[in-house]
Amino acid sequence: MRLFNRSLVAIMLHQFLFDEAAANVTLLFILAHVGGVILASWQHRENLVKAMLTGREKAD
């Protein structure tokens, strides 16, 4: 029975570490995406967030 308990603890620890790593990678992707939107918005001199929400783009 003791071996089962150690295995269960190892599985739980592994799952916790994997979930935390997956959450951190997801957060990194979100921050990269938001940074890219801000950079593109600045480069194109256009409010891309507003364009995404309204569906209308500034006419040149």
N, CA, C and O atoms as a Tripos MOL2 file, in Angstrom:
@<TRIPOS>MOLECULE
protein
  240   239    60     0     0
PROTEIN
NO_CHARGES

@<TRIPOS>ATOM
      1 N           0.8280   -1.2050    0.0000 N.3       1 MET1
      2 CA          0.0000    0.0000    0.0000 C.3       1 MET1
      3 C           0.8610    1.2540    0.0000 C.2       1 MET1
      4 O           0.4760    2.2710   -0.5760 O.2       1 MET1
      5 N           2.0120    1.1890    0.6350 N.am      2 ARG2
      6 CA          2.8850    2.3620    0.7020 C.3       2 ARG2
      7 C           3.3780    2.7700   -0.6950 C.2       2 ARG2
      8 O           3.4890    3.9610   -0.9860 O.2       2 ARG2
      9 N           3.6680    1.8010   -1.5470 N.am      3 LEU3
     10 CA          4.1170    2.0900   -2.9040 C.3       3 LEU3
     11 C           3.0310    2.8370   -3.6710 C.2       3 LEU3
     12 O           3.3170    3.7550   -4.4390 O.2       3 LEU3
     13 N           1.7910    2.4350   -3.4560 N.am      4 PHE4
     14 CA          0.6710    3.1150   -4.1090 C.3       4 PHE4
     15 C           0.6080    4.5760   -3.6800 C.2       4 PHE4
     16 O           0.3950    5.4540   -4.5160 O.2       4 PHE4
     17 N           0.7860    4.8450   -2.4090 N.am      5 ASN5
     18 CA          0.7240    6.2110   -1.9030 C.3       5 ASN5
     19 C           1.8370    7.0680   -2.4900 C.2       5 ASN5
     20 O           1.6030    8.2260   -2.8350 O.2       5 ASN5
     21 N           3.0460    6.5200   -2.6110 N.am      6 ARG6
     22 CA          4.1510    7.2760   -3.2010 C.3       6 ARG6
     23 C           3.8770    7.5470   -4.6730 C.2       6 ARG6
     24 O           4.1610    8.6370   -5.1700 O.2       6 ARG6
     25 N           3.3280    6.5640   -5.3690 N.am      7 SER7
     26 CA          3.0200    6.7580   -6.7740 C.3       7 SER7
     27 C           1.9460    7.8300   -6.9410 C.2       7 SER7
     28 O           2.0310    8.6650   -7.8410 O.2       7 SER7
     29 N           0.9600    7.8030   -6.0920 N.am      8 LEU8
     30 CA         -0.1000    8.7950   -6.1570 C.3       8 LEU8
     31 C           0.4530   10.1870   -5.9040 C.2       8 LEU8
     32 O           0.0790   11.1360   -6.5940 O.2       8 LEU8
     33 N           1.3340   10.3230   -4.9290 N.am      9 VAL9
     34 CA          1.9460   11.6220   -4.6480 C.3       9 VAL9
     35 C           2.7900   12.0730   -5.8330 C.2       9 VAL9
     36 O           2.7630   13.2490   -6.1940 O.2       9 VAL9
     37 N           3.5350   11.1600   -6.4400 N.am     10 ALA10
     38 CA          4.3560   11.5010   -7.5970 C.3      10 ALA10
     39 C           3.4920   11.9460   -8.7670 C.2      10 ALA10
     40 O           3.8400   12.8970   -9.4670 O.2      10 ALA10
     41 N           2.3840   11.2780   -8.9840 N.am     11 ILE11
     42 CA          1.4710   11.6570  -10.0670 C.3      11 ILE11
     43 C           0.8620   13.0240   -9.7940 C.2      11 ILE11
     44 O           0.7640   13.8530  -10.6990 O.2      11 ILE11
     45 N           0.4560   13.2610   -8.5660 N.am     12 MET12
     46 CA         -0.1330   14.5440   -8.2240 C.3      12 MET12
     47 C           0.8820   15.6770   -8.3730 C.2      12 MET12
     48 O           0.5400   16.7530   -8.8620 O.2      12 MET12
     49 N           2.1220   15.4430   -7.9570 N.am     13 LEU13
     50 CA          3.1700   16.4500   -8.0830 C.3      13 LEU13
     51 C           3.4560   16.7220   -9.5550 C.2      13 LEU13
     52 O           3.5820   17.8770   -9.9600 O.2      13 LEU13
     53 N           3.5590   15.6730  -10.3490 N.am     14 HIS14
     54 CA          3.8080   15.8190  -11.7800 C.3      14 HIS14
     55 C           2.6780   16.6140  -12.4340 C.2      14 HIS14
     56 O           2.9380   17.5080  -13.2390 O.2      14 HIS14
     57 N           1.4470   16.3010  -12.0990 N.am     15 GLN15
     58 CA          0.2870   16.9950  -12.6640 C.3      15 GLN15
     59 C           0.2950   18.4650  -12.2710 C.2      15 GLN15
     60 O           0.0070   19.3320  -13.0950 O.2      15 GLN15
     61 N           0.6270   18.7480  -11.0080 N.am     16 PHE16
     62 CA          0.6850   20.1340  -10.5440 C.3      16 PHE16
     63 C           1.7450   20.9120  -11.3060 C.2      16 PHE16
     64 O           1.4900   22.0350  -11.7430 O.2      16 PHE16
     65 N           2.9290   20.3360  -11.4730 N.am     17 LEU17
     66 CA          4.0120   21.0220  -12.1790 C.3      17 LEU17
     67 C           3.6750   21.2120  -13.6490 C.2      17 LEU17
     68 O           3.9760   22.2600  -14.2200 O.2      17 LEU17
     69 N           3.0520   20.2100  -14.2730 N.am     18 PHE18
     70 CA          2.6650   20.3280  -15.6730 C.3      18 PHE18
     71 C           1.6090   21.4090  -15.8550 C.2      18 PHE18
     72 O           1.6950   22.2070  -16.7880 O.2      18 PHE18
     73 N           0.6230   21.4430  -14.9800 N.am     19 ASP19
     74 CA         -0.4380   22.4500  -15.0740 C.3      19 ASP19
     75 C           0.1340   23.8470  -14.9060 C.2      19 ASP19
     76 O          -0.2620   24.7710  -15.6160 O.2      19 ASP19
     77 N           1.0610   24.0060  -13.9730 N.am     20 GLU20
     78 CA          1.6660   25.3160  -13.7570 C.3      20 GLU20
     79 C           2.4860   25.7360  -14.9720 C.2      20 GLU20
     80 O           2.4350   26.8990  -15.3750 O.2      20 GLU20
     81 N           3.2300   24.8260  -15.5540 N.am     21 ALA21
     82 CA          4.0220   25.1440  -16.7450 C.3      21 ALA21
     83 C           3.1150   25.4940  -17.9200 C.2      21 ALA21
     84 O           3.3960   26.4380  -18.6590 O.2      21 ALA21
     85 N           2.0420   24.7520  -18.0970 N.am     22 ALA22
     86 CA          1.1040   25.0270  -19.1840 C.3      22 ALA22
     87 C           0.4570   26.4020  -18.9930 C.2      22 ALA22
     88 O           0.2640   27.1330  -19.9650 O.2      22 ALA22
     89 N           0.1270   26.7540  -17.7700 N.am     23 ALA23
     90 CA         -0.4680   28.0710  -17.4980 C.3      23 ALA23
     91 C           0.5440   29.1740  -17.7940 C.2      23 ALA23
     92 O           0.1760   30.2170  -18.3360 O.2      23 ALA23
     93 N           1.8010   28.9620  -17.4480 N.am     24 ASN24
     94 CA          2.8280   29.9700  -17.7040 C.3      24 ASN24
     95 C           3.0770   30.1500  -19.1980 C.2      24 ASN24
     96 O           3.2710   31.2740  -19.6610 O.2      24 ASN24
     97 N           3.0740   29.0670  -19.9490 N.am     25 VAL25
     98 CA          3.2610   29.1530  -21.3980 C.3      25 VAL25
     99 C           2.0770   29.8740  -22.0330 C.2      25 VAL25
    100 O           2.2570   30.7040  -22.9240 O.2      25 VAL25
    101 N           0.8790   29.5620  -21.5790 N.am     26 THR26
    102 CA         -0.3160   30.2390  -22.0870 C.3      26 THR26
    103 C          -0.2510   31.7380  -21.8030 C.2      26 THR26
    104 O          -0.5670   32.5520  -22.6710 O.2      26 THR26
    105 N           0.1560   32.0980  -20.5990 N.am     27 LEU27
    106 CA          0.2860   33.5090  -20.2440 C.3      27 LEU27
    107 C           1.3390   34.1930  -21.1150 C.2      27 LEU27
    108 O           1.1520   35.3400  -21.5220 O.2      27 LEU27
    109 N           2.4250   33.5120  -21.3990 N.am     28 LEU28
    110 CA          3.4670   34.0580  -22.2720 C.3      28 LEU28
    111 C           2.9110   34.3290  -23.6690 C.2      28 LEU28
    112 O           3.1860   35.3790  -24.2500 O.2      28 LEU28
    113 N           2.1340   33.3940  -24.2130 N.am     29 PHE29
    114 CA          1.5260   33.5810  -25.5350 C.3      29 PHE29
    115 C           0.5460   34.7600  -25.5350 C.2      29 PHE29
    116 O           0.5080   35.5320  -26.4930 O.2      29 PHE29
    117 N          -0.2330   34.8990  -24.4810 N.am     30 ILE30
    118 CA         -1.1850   36.0050  -24.3850 C.3      30 ILE30
    119 C          -0.4440   37.3370  -24.3590 C.2      30 ILE30
    120 O          -0.8260   38.2760  -25.0580 O.2      30 ILE30
    121 N           0.6120   37.4220  -23.5580 N.am     31 LEU31
    122 CA          1.3840   38.6630  -23.4800 C.3      31 LEU31
    123 C           2.0540   38.9800  -24.8110 C.2      31 LEU31
    124 O           2.1140   40.1460  -25.2040 O.2      31 LEU31
    125 N           2.5620   37.9630  -25.5160 N.am     32 ALA32
    126 CA          3.1710   38.1810  -26.8270 C.3      32 ALA32
    127 C           2.1280   38.6750  -27.8220 C.2      32 ALA32
    128 O           2.4140   39.5550  -28.6340 O.2      32 ALA32
    129 N           0.9380   38.1220  -27.7640 N.am     33 HIS33
    130 CA         -0.1310   38.5380  -28.6660 C.3      33 HIS33
    131 C          -0.5230   39.9950  -28.4110 C.2      33 HIS33
    132 O          -0.6330   40.7820  -29.3520 O.2      33 HIS33
    133 N          -0.7300   40.3490  -27.1630 N.am     34 VAL34
    134 CA         -1.1100   41.7190  -26.8150 C.3      34 VAL34
    135 C           0.0080   42.6820  -27.2120 C.2      34 VAL34
    136 O          -0.2610   43.7660  -27.7300 O.2      34 VAL34
    137 N           1.2500   42.2950  -26.9740 N.am     35 GLY35
    138 CA          2.3760   43.1280  -27.3850 C.3      35 GLY35
    139 C           2.4230   43.3080  -28.8930 C.2      35 GLY35
    140 O           2.7180   44.4020  -29.3720 O.2      35 GLY35
    141 N           2.1390   42.2640  -29.6410 N.am     36 GLY36
    142 CA          2.1040   42.3600  -31.0980 C.3      36 GLY36
    143 C           0.9990   43.2700  -31.5830 C.2      36 GLY36
    144 O           1.1940   44.0250  -32.5350 O.2      36 GLY36
    145 N          -0.1520   43.2140  -30.9500 N.am     37 VAL37
    146 CA         -1.2660   44.0990  -31.3300 C.3      37 VAL37
    147 C          -0.8950   45.5540  -31.0500 C.2      37 VAL37
    148 O          -1.1700   46.4370  -31.8630 O.2      37 VAL37
    149 N          -0.2810   45.7980  -29.9170 N.am     38 ILE38
    150 CA          0.1260   47.1720  -29.5820 C.3      38 ILE38
    151 C           1.1780   47.6630  -30.5720 C.2      38 ILE38
    152 O           1.0920   48.7930  -31.0530 O.2      38 ILE38
    153 N           2.1570   46.8400  -30.8770 N.am     39 LEU39
    154 CA          3.2070   47.2260  -31.8240 C.3      39 LEU39
    155 C           2.6290   47.4860  -33.2160 C.2      39 LEU39
    156 O           2.9560   48.4950  -33.8420 O.2      39 LEU39
    157 N           1.7820   46.5940  -33.7000 N.am     40 ALA40
    158 CA          1.1760   46.7730  -35.0240 C.3      40 ALA40
    159 C           0.2800   48.0080  -35.0470 C.2      40 ALA40
    160 O           0.2480   48.7320  -36.0410 O.2      40 ALA40
    161 N          -0.4390   48.2480  -33.9690 N.am     41 SER41
    162 CA         -1.3040   49.4160  -33.8880 C.3      41 SER41
    163 C          -0.4650   50.6880  -33.9610 C.2      41 SER41
    164 O          -0.8510   51.6450  -34.6330 O.2      41 SER41
    165 N           0.6490   50.7080  -33.2950 N.am     42 TRP42
    166 CA          1.5380   51.8620  -33.3140 C.3      42 TRP42
    167 C           2.1840   52.0410  -34.6930 C.2      42 TRP42
    168 O           2.2800   53.1630  -35.1890 O.2      42 TRP42
    169 N           2.6190   50.9560  -35.3020 N.am     43 GLN43
    170 CA          3.2700   51.0380  -36.6130 C.3      43 GLN43
    171 C           2.3050   51.5140  -37.7010 C.2      43 GLN43
    172 O           2.6910   52.2930  -38.5730 O.2      43 GLN43
    173 N           1.0750   51.0580  -37.6540 N.am     44 HIS44
    174 CA          0.0930   51.4080  -38.6850 C.3      44 HIS44
    175 C          -0.6910   52.6730  -38.3520 C.2      44 HIS44
    176 O          -1.5240   53.1210  -39.1400 O.2      44 HIS44
    177 N          -0.4180   53.2450  -37.1750 N.am     45 ARG45
    178 CA         -1.1230   54.4470  -36.7210 C.3      45 ARG45
    179 C          -2.6430   54.2480  -36.7650 C.2      45 ARG45
    180 O          -3.3950   55.1040  -37.2320 O.2      45 ARG45
    181 N          -3.0560   53.0950  -36.2640 N.am     46 GLU46
    182 CA         -4.4760   52.7490  -36.2740 C.3      46 GLU46
    183 C          -4.8180   52.0310  -34.9760 C.2      46 GLU46
    184 O          -4.0280   51.2310  -34.4760 O.2      46 GLU46
    185 N          -5.9820   52.3140  -34.4400 N.am     47 ASN47
    186 CA         -6.4380   51.6550  -33.2270 C.3      47 ASN47
    187 C          -6.9980   50.2760  -33.6190 C.2      47 ASN47
    188 O          -8.1760   50.1430  -33.9510 O.2      47 ASN47
    189 N          -6.1360   49.2650  -33.5720 N.am     48 LEU48
    190 CA         -6.5520   47.9360  -34.0120 C.3      48 LEU48
    191 C          -7.5890   47.3120  -33.0870 C.2      48 LEU48
    192 O          -8.4510   46.5620  -33.5440 O.2      48 LEU48
    193 N          -7.5190   47.6070  -31.8120 N.am     49 VAL49
    194 CA         -8.4960   47.0500  -30.8740 C.3      49 VAL49
    195 C          -9.8900   47.5690  -31.2190 C.2      49 VAL49
    196 O         -10.8570   46.8080  -31.2410 O.2      49 VAL49
    197 N          -9.9820   48.8660  -31.4880 N.am     50 LYS50
    198 CA        -11.2780   49.4390  -31.8690 C.3      50 LYS50
    199 C         -11.7640   48.8190  -33.1800 C.2      50 LYS50
    200 O         -12.9460   48.5050  -33.3180 O.2      50 LYS50
    201 N         -10.8620   48.6460  -34.1320 N.am     51 ALA51
    202 CA        -11.2310   48.0450  -35.4140 C.3      51 ALA51
    203 C         -11.7060   46.6040  -35.2210 C.2      51 ALA51
    204 O         -12.6380   46.1620  -35.8930 O.2      51 ALA51
    205 N         -11.0690   45.8760  -34.3100 N.am     52 MET52
    206 CA        -11.4940   44.4870  -34.0540 C.3      52 MET52
    207 C         -12.8730   44.4430  -33.3990 C.2      52 MET52
    208 O         -13.6770   43.5570  -33.6870 O.2      52 MET52
    209 N         -13.1370   45.3940  -32.5280 N.am     53 LEU53
    210 CA        -14.4220   45.3920  -31.8140 C.3      53 LEU53
    211 C         -15.5760   45.8860  -32.6770 C.2      53 LEU53
    212 O         -16.6800   45.3460  -32.6140 O.2      53 LEU53
    213 N         -15.3140   46.9220  -33.4930 N.am     54 THR54
    214 CA        -16.3950   47.4850  -34.2980 C.3      54 THR54
    215 C         -16.4980   46.8610  -35.6720 C.2      54 THR54
    216 O         -17.5600   46.9120  -36.2920 O.2      54 THR54
    217 N         -15.4200   46.2730  -36.1600 N.am     55 GLY55
    218 CA        -15.4040   45.7070  -37.4970 C.3      55 GLY55
    219 C         -15.1680   46.7350  -38.5780 C.2      55 GLY55
    220 O         -15.2850   46.4350  -39.7670 O.2      55 GLY55
    221 N         -14.8360   47.9450  -38.1710 N.am     56 ARG56
    222 CA        -14.5980   49.0300  -39.1280 C.3      56 ARG56
    223 C         -13.1500   49.4790  -39.0300 C.2      56 ARG56
    224 O         -12.5790   49.6040  -37.9470 O.2      56 ARG56
    225 N         -12.5780   49.7150  -40.2110 N.am     57 GLU57
    226 CA        -11.1860   50.1140  -40.2970 C.3      57 GLU57
    227 C         -11.1160   51.5610  -40.7460 C.2      57 GLU57
    228 O         -11.9660   52.0350  -41.5000 O.2      57 GLU57
    229 N         -10.0870   52.2580  -40.2720 N.am     58 LYS58
    230 CA         -9.9140   53.6550  -40.6880 C.3      58 LYS58
    231 C          -9.5920   53.7260  -42.1730 C.2      58 LYS58
    232 O          -8.6970   53.0240  -42.6440 O.2      58 LYS58
    233 N         -10.2990   54.5520  -42.9070 N.am     59 ALA59
    234 CA        -10.0590   54.6910  -44.3480 C.3      59 ALA59
    235 C          -8.8390   55.5740  -44.5700 C.2      59 ALA59
    236 O          -8.6240   56.5470  -43.8470 O.2      59 ALA59
    237 N          -8.0570   55.2310  -45.5610 N.am     60 ASP60
    238 CA         -6.8730   56.0370  -45.8810 C.3      60 ASP60
    239 C          -7.2130   57.1940  -46.7710 C.2      60 ASP60
    240 O          -6.3310   57.9720  -47.1360 O.2      60 ASP60
@<TRIPOS>BOND
     1     1     2 1
     2     2     3 1
     3     3     4 2
     4     3     5 am
     5     5     6 1
     6     6     7 1
     7     7     8 2
     8     7     9 am
     9     9    10 1
    10    10    11 1
    11    11    12 2
    12    11    13 am
    13    13    14 1
    14    14    15 1
    15    15    16 2
    16    15    17 am
    17    17    18 1
    18    18    19 1
    19    19    20 2
    20    19    21 am
    21    21    22 1
    22    22    23 1
    23    23    24 2
    24    23    25 am
    25    25    26 1
    26    26    27 1
    27    27    28 2
    28    27    29 am
    29    29    30 1
    30    30    31 1
    31    31    32 2
    32    31    33 am
    33    33    34 1
    34    34    35 1
    35    35    36 2
    36    35    37 am
    37    37    38 1
    38    38    39 1
    39    39    40 2
    40    39    41 am
    41    41    42 1
    42    42    43 1
    43    43    44 2
    44    43    45 am
    45    45    46 1
    46    46    47 1
    47    47    48 2
    48    47    49 am
    49    49    50 1
    50    50    51 1
    51    51    52 2
    52    51    53 am
    53    53    54 1
    54    54    55 1
    55    55    56 2
    56    55    57 am
    57    57    58 1
    58    58    59 1
    59    59    60 2
    60    59    61 am
    61    61    62 1
    62    62    63 1
    63    63    64 2
    64    63    65 am
    65    65    66 1
    66    66    67 1
    67    67    68 2
    68    67    69 am
    69    69    70 1
    70    70    71 1
    71    71    72 2
    72    71    73 am
    73    73    74 1
    74    74    75 1
    75    75    76 2
    76    75    77 am
    77    77    78 1
    78    78    79 1
    79    79    80 2
    80    79    81 am
    81    81    82 1
    82    82    83 1
    83    83    84 2
    84    83    85 am
    85    85    86 1
    86    86    87 1
    87    87    88 2
    88    87    89 am
    89    89    90 1
    90    90    91 1
    91    91    92 2
    92    91    93 am
    93    93    94 1
    94    94    95 1
    95    95    96 2
    96    95    97 am
    97    97    98 1
    98    98    99 1
    99    99   100 2
   100    99   101 am
   101   101   102 1
   102   102   103 1
   103   103   104 2
   104   103   105 am
   105   105   106 1
   106   106   107 1
   107   107   108 2
   108   107   109 am
   109   109   110 1
   110   110   111 1
   111   111   112 2
   112   111   113 am
   113   113   114 1
   114   114   115 1
   115   115   116 2
   116   115   117 am
   117   117   118 1
   118   118   119 1
   119   119   120 2
   120   119   121 am
   121   121   122 1
   122   122   123 1
   123   123   124 2
   124   123   125 am
   125   125   126 1
   126   126   127 1
   127   127   128 2
   128   127   129 am
   129   129   130 1
   130   130   131 1
   131   131   132 2
   132   131   133 am
   133   133   134 1
   134   134   135 1
   135   135   136 2
   136   135   137 am
   137   137   138 1
   138   138   139 1
   139   139   140 2
   140   139   141 am
   141   141   142 1
   142   142   143 1
   143   143   144 2
   144   143   145 am
   145   145   146 1
   146   146   147 1
   147   147   148 2
   148   147   149 am
   149   149   150 1
   150   150   151 1
   151   151   152 2
   152   151   153 am
   153   153   154 1
   154   154   155 1
   155   155   156 2
   156   155   157 am
   157   157   158 1
   158   158   159 1
   159   159   160 2
   160   159   161 am
   161   161   162 1
   162   162   163 1
   163   163   164 2
   164   163   165 am
   165   165   166 1
   166   166   167 1
   167   167   168 2
   168   167   169 am
   169   169   170 1
   170   170   171 1
   171   171   172 2
   172   171   173 am
   173   173   174 1
   174   174   175 1
   175   175   176 2
   176   175   177 am
   177   177   178 1
   178   178   179 1
   179   179   180 2
   180   179   181 am
   181   181   182 1
   182   182   183 1
   183   183   184 2
   184   183   185 am
   185   185   186 1
   186   186   187 1
   187   187   188 2
   188   187   189 am
   189   189   190 1
   190   190   191 1
   191   191   192 2
   192   191   193 am
   193   193   194 1
   194   194   195 1
   195   195   196 2
   196   195   197 am
   197   197   198 1
   198   198   199 1
   199   199   200 2
   200   199   201 am
   201   201   202 1
   202   202   203 1
   203   203   204 2
   204   203   205 am
   205   205   206 1
   206   206   207 1
   207   207   208 2
   208   207   209 am
   209   209   210 1
   210   210   211 1
   211   211   212 2
   212   211   213 am
   213   213   214 1
   214   214   215 1
   215   215   216 2
   216   215   217 am
   217   217   218 1
   218   218   219 1
   219   219   220 2
   220   219   221 am
   221   221   222 1
   222   222   223 1
   223   223   224 2
   224   223   225 am
   225   225   226 1
   226   226   227 1
   227   227   228 2
   228   227   229 am
   229   229   230 1
   230   230   231 1
   231   231   232 2
   232   231   233 am
   233   233   234 1
   234   234   235 1
   235   235   236 2
   236   235   237 am
   237   237   238 1
   238   238   239 1
   239   239   240 2
@<TRIPOS>SUBSTRUCTURE
     1 MET1         2 RESIDUE 1 A MET
     2 ARG2         6 RESIDUE 1 A ARG
     3 LEU3        10 RESIDUE 1 A LEU
     4 PHE4        14 RESIDUE 1 A PHE
     5 ASN5        18 RESIDUE 1 A ASN
     6 ARG6        22 RESIDUE 1 A ARG
     7 SER7        26 RESIDUE 1 A SER
     8 LEU8        30 RESIDUE 1 A LEU
     9 VAL9        34 RESIDUE 1 A VAL
    10 ALA10       38 RESIDUE 1 A ALA
    11 ILE11       42 RESIDUE 1 A ILE
    12 MET12       46 RESIDUE 1 A MET
    13 LEU13       50 RESIDUE 1 A LEU
    14 HIS14       54 RESIDUE 1 A HIS
    15 GLN15       58 RESIDUE 1 A GLN
    16 PHE16       62 RESIDUE 1 A PHE
    17 LEU17       66 RESIDUE 1 A LEU
    18 PHE18       70 RESIDUE 1 A PHE
    19 ASP19       74 RESIDUE 1 A ASP
    20 GLU20       78 RESIDUE 1 A GLU
    21 ALA21       82 RESIDUE 1 A ALA
    22 ALA22       86 RESIDUE 1 A ALA
    23 ALA23       90 RESIDUE 1 A ALA
    24 ASN24       94 RESIDUE 1 A ASN
    25 VAL25       98 RESIDUE 1 A VAL
    26 THR26      102 RESIDUE 1 A THR
    27 LEU27      106 RESIDUE 1 A LEU
    28 LEU28      110 RESIDUE 1 A LEU
    29 PHE29      114 RESIDUE 1 A PHE
    30 ILE30      118 RESIDUE 1 A ILE
    31 LEU31      122 RESIDUE 1 A LEU
    32 ALA32      126 RESIDUE 1 A ALA
    33 HIS33      130 RESIDUE 1 A HIS
    34 VAL34      134 RESIDUE 1 A VAL
    35 GLY35      138 RESIDUE 1 A GLY
    36 GLY36      142 RESIDUE 1 A GLY
    37 VAL37      146 RESIDUE 1 A VAL
    38 ILE38      150 RESIDUE 1 A ILE
    39 LEU39      154 RESIDUE 1 A LEU
    40 ALA40      158 RESIDUE 1 A ALA
    41 SER41      162 RESIDUE 1 A SER
    42 TRP42      166 RESIDUE 1 A TRP
    43 GLN43      170 RESIDUE 1 A GLN
    44 HIS44      174 RESIDUE 1 A HIS
    45 ARG45      178 RESIDUE 1 A ARG
    46 GLU46      182 RESIDUE 1 A GLU
    47 ASN47      186 RESIDUE 1 A ASN
    48 LEU48      190 RESIDUE 1 A LEU
    49 VAL49      194 RESIDUE 1 A VAL
    50 LYS50      198 RESIDUE 1 A LYS
    51 ALA51      202 RESIDUE 1 A ALA
    52 MET52      206 RESIDUE 1 A MET
    53 LEU53      210 RESIDUE 1 A LEU
    54 THR54      214 RESIDUE 1 A THR
    55 GLY55      218 RESIDUE 1 A GLY
    56 ARG56      222 RESIDUE 1 A ARG
    57 GLU57      226 RESIDUE 1 A GLU
    58 LYS58      230 RESIDUE 1 A LYS
    59 ALA59      234 RESIDUE 1 A ALA
    60 ASP60      238 RESIDUE 1 A ASP
